[in-house]
């Protein structure tokens, strides 16, 4: 690999590692302990890293279409973190949905209610 492509691969590997770290931080709850402004900046930073990674990949691919082992490992780690983050988000969404259903009375039946105003008529 020529020096230009090697440097691009190194920068791409670094961006992939940073991006994986941000996904790992979110999945492990670090974002929940931060202020809304800090979380907004971290999410914005993640977006910039995704854009940078795509740009670096396109430039490196145009110079040398192969990848190094280190870059392959970094991209693989990023893919795993993204999948774990996705699973964590889906789980959290399901938990929030169940909580909302429970708060809005969609939980298990607790008795008979008058359909006109929801007044409890009796419990079984």
Backbone as CSV, one residue per row, in Angstrom:
resi,resn,N_x,N_y,N_z,CA_x,CA_y,CA_z,C_x,C_y,C_z
1,UNK,0.858,-1.167,0.000,0.000,0.000,0.000,0.902,1.228,0.000
2,UNK,0.598,2.215,-0.849,1.450,3.397,-0.881,1.236,4.243,0.363
3,UNK,2.140,5.214,0.584,2.099,6.008,1.812,0.797,6.778,1.974
4,UNK,0.253,7.342,0.886,-1.007,8.084,0.970,-2.148,7.192,1.410
5,UNK,-2.240,6.016,0.816,-3.297,5.078,1.178,-3.074,4.549,2.591
6,UNK,-1.827,4.340,2.974,-1.516,3.873,4.327,-1.926,4.894,5.382
7,UNK,-1.662,6.161,5.116,-2.054,7.228,6.039,-3.578,7.321,6.125
8,UNK,-4.253,7.200,4.996,-5.716,7.236,4.998,-6.281,6.059,5.784
9,UNK,-5.676,4.887,5.619,-6.134,3.697,6.350,-5.929,3.896,7.852
10,UNK,-4.808,4.504,8.234,-4.539,4.767,9.655,-5.574,5.735,10.223
11,UNK,-5.887,6.796,9.490,-6.880,7.775,9.937,-8.279,7.154,9.975
12,UNK,-8.570,6.302,9.007,-9.859,5.619,8.973,-9.997,4.679,10.173
13,UNK,-8.921,3.961,10.489,-8.907,3.060,11.636,-9.130,3.854,12.924
14,UNK,-8.489,4.991,13.059,-8.632,5.839,14.240,-10.077,6.357,14.368
15,UNK,-10.652,6.787,13.256,-12.036,7.271,13.275,-12.993,6.143,13.660
16,UNK,-12.758,4.939,13.153,-13.617,3.788,13.478,-13.534,3.468,14.967
17,UNK,-12.348,3.542,15.538,-12.188,3.271,16.976,-12.899,4.324,17.818
18,UNK,-12.772,5.589,17.428,-13.458,6.664,18.163,-14.966,6.486,18.085
19,UNK,-15.436,6.146,16.913,-16.870,5.952,16.711,-17.385,4.775,17.537
20,UNK,-16.642,3.694,17.556,-17.025,2.529,18.369,-17.072,2.906,19.845
21,UNK,-16.118,3.723,20.286,-16.089,4.155,21.686,-17.339,4.975,22.025
22,UNK,-17.779,5.857,21.108,-18.987,6.645,21.355,-20.231,5.761,21.431
23,UNK,-20.325,4.767,20.558,-21.459,3.844,20.621,-21.432,3.046,21.926
24,UNK,-20.240,2.614,22.349,-20.099,1.854,23.587,-20.493,2.712,24.795
25,UNK,-20.097,3.989,24.781,-20.454,4.901,25.869,-21.969,5.035,25.987
26,UNK,-22.636,5.198,24.841,-24.086,5.354,24.869,-24.754,4.079,25.383
27,UNK,-24.309,2.939,24.867,-24.913,1.657,25.240,-24.735,1.360,26.724
28,UNK,-23.607,1.765,27.286,-23.342,1.454,28.700,-23.923,2.483,29.661
29,UNK,-24.665,3.466,29.145,-25.367,4.398,30.009,-24.643,5.690,30.313
30,UNK,-23.488,5.915,29.710,-22.758,7.158,29.977,-23.516,8.398,29.511
31,UNK,-24.306,8.274,28.459,-25.045,9.439,27.959,-26.125,9.853,28.954
32,UNK,-26.696,8.885,29.668,-27.771,9.181,30.615,-27.278,10.020,31.787
33,UNK,-25.995,9.952,32.079,-25.435,10.691,33.209,-24.904,12.065,32.803
34,UNK,-25.065,12.423,31.560,-24.562,13.702,31.058,-25.712,14.682,30.868
35,UNK,-25.356,15.950,30.783,-26.377,16.964,30.518,-26.866,16.827,29.076
36,UNK,-28.036,17.373,28.820,-28.615,17.298,27.473,-27.686,17.953,26.455
37,UNK,-27.036,19.034,26.824,-26.129,19.732,25.910,-24.912,18.865,25.582
38,UNK,-24.370,18.204,26.582,-23.214,17.326,26.354,-23.609,16.155,25.464
39,UNK,-24.770,15.573,25.710,-25.245,14.462,24.886,-25.441,14.931,23.451
40,UNK,-26.014,16.125,23.272,-26.211,16.663,21.928,-24.873,16.796,21.207
41,UNK,-23.860,17.289,21.913,-22.529,17.444,21.301,-21.908,16.085,20.973
42,UNK,-22.087,15.092,21.849,-21.542,13.763,21.584,-22.230,13.122,20.375
43,UNK,-23.532,13.278,20.271,-24.262,12.730,19.123,-23.844,13.461,17.849
44,UNK,-23.658,14.773,17.956,-23.180,15.550,16.809,-21.782,15.092,16.401
45,UNK,-20.929,14.856,17.382,-19.568,14.366,17.114,-19.620,13.003,16.428
46,UNK,-20.534,12.158,16.882,-20.686,10.840,16.269,-21.085,10.977,14.804
47,UNK,-21.983,11.903,14.514,-22.382,12.146,13.128,-21.218,12.612,12.275
48,UNK,-20.395,13.501,12.840,-19.219,13.974,12.098,-18.239,12.836,11.843
49,UNK,-18.078,11.952,12.832,-17.178,10.809,12.654,-17.686,9.848,11.588
50,UNK,-18.990,9.646,11.525,-19.561,8.786,10.479,-19.260,9.396,9.111
51,UNK,-19.479,10.707,8.982,-19.187,11.392,7.720,-17.706,11.301,7.366
52,UNK,-16.842,11.523,8.373,-15.402,11.453,8.147,-14.975,10.051,7.739
53,UNK,-15.529,9.051,8.383,-15.198,7.660,8.065,-15.589,7.325,6.630
54,UNK,-16.765,7.762,6.212,-17.214,7.516,4.831,-16.308,8.238,3.830
55,UNK,-15.941,9.472,4.147,-15.071,10.247,3.251,-13.682,9.611,3.151
56,UNK,-13.117,9.229,4.293,-11.792,8.599,4.293,-11.813,7.266,3.545
57,UNK,-12.867,6.493,3.750,-12.977,5.205,3.072,-13.023,5.391,1.563
58,UNK,-13.812,6.356,1.112,-13.913,6.602,-0.330,-12.563,7.034,-0.906
59,UNK,-11.860,7.910,-0.191,-10.544,8.357,-0.680,-9.543,7.216,-0.703
60,UNK,-9.528,6.409,0.381,-8.575,5.297,0.440,-8.895,4.268,-0.625
61,UNK,-10.173,3.972,-0.843,-10.583,3.002,-1.854,-10.153,3.450,-3.247
62,UNK,-10.163,4.758,-3.486,-9.760,5.242,-4.808,-8.257,5.085,-5.032
63,UNK,-7.481,5.095,-3.942,-6.031,4.938,-4.063,-5.596,3.471,-4.023
64,UNK,-6.198,2.716,-3.125,-5.821,1.310,-2.949,-7.053,0.555,-2.461
65,UNK,-7.612,-0.320,-3.270,-8.878,-0.961,-2.927,-8.793,-2.028,-1.830
66,UNK,-7.633,-2.320,-1.290,-7.537,-3.323,-0.239,-7.458,-2.640,1.122
67,UNK,-7.647,-3.420,2.186,-7.589,-2.857,3.529,-6.558,-3.620,4.352
68,UNK,-6.072,-2.957,5.395,-5.099,-3.595,6.277,-5.833,-4.428,7.314
69,UNK,-5.108,-5.307,7.951,-5.685,-6.149,9.001,-6.174,-5.275,10.156
70,UNK,-5.381,-4.270,10.529,-5.760,-3.391,11.629,-7.056,-2.646,11.325
71,UNK,-7.183,-2.151,10.098,-8.394,-1.446,9.705,-9.578,-2.404,9.690
72,UNK,-9.367,-3.602,9.190,-10.431,-4.605,9.172,-10.909,-4.906,10.592
73,UNK,-9.987,-5.015,11.540,-10.345,-5.267,12.936,-11.113,-4.087,13.532
74,UNK,-10.670,-2.863,13.238,-11.342,-1.669,13.767,-12.760,-1.551,13.216
75,UNK,-12.923,-1.829,11.921,-14.255,-1.763,11.313,-15.140,-2.883,11.865
76,UNK,-14.561,-4.051,12.098,-15.316,-5.154,12.700,-15.783,-4.817,14.108
77,UNK,-14.902,-4.200,14.906,-15.279,-3.783,16.262,-16.376,-2.728,16.209
78,UNK,-16.277,-1.811,15.264,-17.312,-0.788,15.102,-18.646,-1.429,14.738
79,UNK,-18.629,-2.380,13.832,-19.870,-3.053,13.427,-20.516,-3.750,14.622
80,UNK,-19.709,-4.387,15.472,-20.251,-5.053,16.665,-20.865,-4.042,17.622
81,UNK,-20.186,-2.904,17.834,-20.711,-1.879,18.731,-22.013,-1.285,18.199
82,UNK,-22.085,-1.092,16.900,-23.308,-0.554,16.304,-24.452,-1.549,16.503
83,UNK,-24.200,-2.834,16.303,-25.231,-3.850,16.487,-25.671,-3.917,17.951
84,UNK,-24.718,-3.850,18.872,-25.059,-3.869,20.300,-25.861,-2.621,20.686
85,UNK,-25.466,-1.476,20.131,-26.196,-0.234,20.407,-27.617,-0.328,19.866
86,UNK,-27.765,-0.909,18.700,-29.098,-1.088,18.114,-29.959,-1.967,19.011
87,UNK,-29.412,-3.089,19.467,-30.147,-3.995,20.354,-30.526,-3.289,21.645
88,UNK,-29.605,-2.513,22.205,-29.864,-1.782,23.435,-30.972,-0.755,23.234
89,UNK,-30.956,-0.065,22.121,-31.998,0.934,21.823,-33.356,0.260,21.651
90,UNK,-33.401,-0.858,20.952,-34.662,-1.568,20.761,-35.220,-2.070,22.090
91,UNK,-34.346,-2.547,22.960,-34.768,-3.002,24.279,-35.327,-1.838,25.078
92,UNK,-34.632,-0.710,25.042,-35.090,0.478,25.781,-36.424,0.979,25.234
93,UNK,-36.586,0.958,23.921,-37.860,1.368,23.324,-39.003,0.457,23.774
94,UNK,-38.746,-0.844,23.841,-39.770,-1.780,24.304,-40.123,-1.505,25.767
95,UNK,-39.111,-1.219,26.593,-39.362,-0.902,27.994,-40.194,0.370,28.127
96,UNK,-39.841,1.390,27.355,-40.586,2.645,27.398,-42.013,2.456,26.903
97,UNK,-42.183,1.647,25.856,-43.522,1.359,25.342,-44.376,0.657,26.379
98,UNK,-43.803,-0.314,27.073,-44.539,-1.032,28.117,-44.902,-0.092,29.262
99,UNK,-43.984,0.790,29.619,-44.256,1.758,30.685,-45.376,2.716,30.281
100,UNK,-45.355,3.177,29.047,-46.423,4.059,28.569,-47.765,3.343,28.537
101,UNK,-47.768,2.096,28.068,-49.008,1.317,28.055,-49.573,1.175,29.462
102,UNK,-48.685,0.902,30.412,-49.121,0.732,31.794,-49.681,2.045,32.350
103,UNK,-49.034,3.145,32.046,-49.496,4.452,32.538,-50.826,4.861,31.907
104,UNK,-51.069,4.408,30.689,-52.307,4.772,30.000,-53.391,3.723,30.171
105,UNK,-53.196,2.805,31.096,-54.225,1.840,31.423,-54.314,0.645,30.493
106,UNK,-53.309,0.413,29.697,-53.353,-0.725,28.782,-52.783,-1.983,29.417
107,UNK,-52.563,-1.940,30.728,-52.025,-3.104,31.419,-53.098,-4.151,31.626
108,UNK,-52.875,-5.019,32.571,-53.854,-6.065,32.840,-55.118,-5.450,33.447
109,UNK,-56.249,-6.096,33.182,-57.529,-5.591,33.656,-57.578,-5.655,35.175
110,UNK,-58.021,-4.564,35.802,-58.099,-4.521,37.261,-59.532,-4.480,37.756
111,UNK,-60.494,-4.485,36.853,-61.891,-4.453,37.262,-62.773,-3.994,36.128
112,UNK,-64.060,-3.870,36.396,-65.024,-3.414,35.399,-65.135,-1.897,35.465
113,UNK,-65.155,-1.284,34.306,-65.268,0.165,34.262,-66.459,0.563,33.412
114,UNK,-67.053,1.683,33.793,-68.139,2.268,33.020,-67.521,2.850,31.753
115,UNK,-68.011,2.440,30.597,-67.405,2.885,29.341,-67.608,4.373,29.079
116,UNK,-68.582,4.986,29.707,-68.847,6.400,29.448,-67.768,7.287,30.073
117,UNK,-67.384,7.013,31.304,-66.412,7.900,31.956,-65.236,7.152,32.588
118,UNK,-65.166,5.867,32.475,-64.052,5.098,32.996,-64.121,4.839,34.487
119,UNK,-65.265,5.142,35.113,-65.447,4.951,36.554,-65.404,3.460,36.884
120,UNK,-64.678,3.100,37.915,-64.542,1.711,38.341,-65.857,1.239,38.943
121,UNK,-66.425,0.145,38.389,-67.694,-0.399,38.856,-67.487,-1.548,39.839
122,UNK,-66.428,-2.290,39.694,-66.176,-3.416,40.574,-64.866,-4.092,40.196
123,UNK,-64.340,-4.878,41.111,-63.092,-5.590,40.856,-63.330,-7.084,40.961
124,UNK,-62.563,-7.836,40.132,-62.727,-9.280,40.117,-61.631,-9.993,40.802
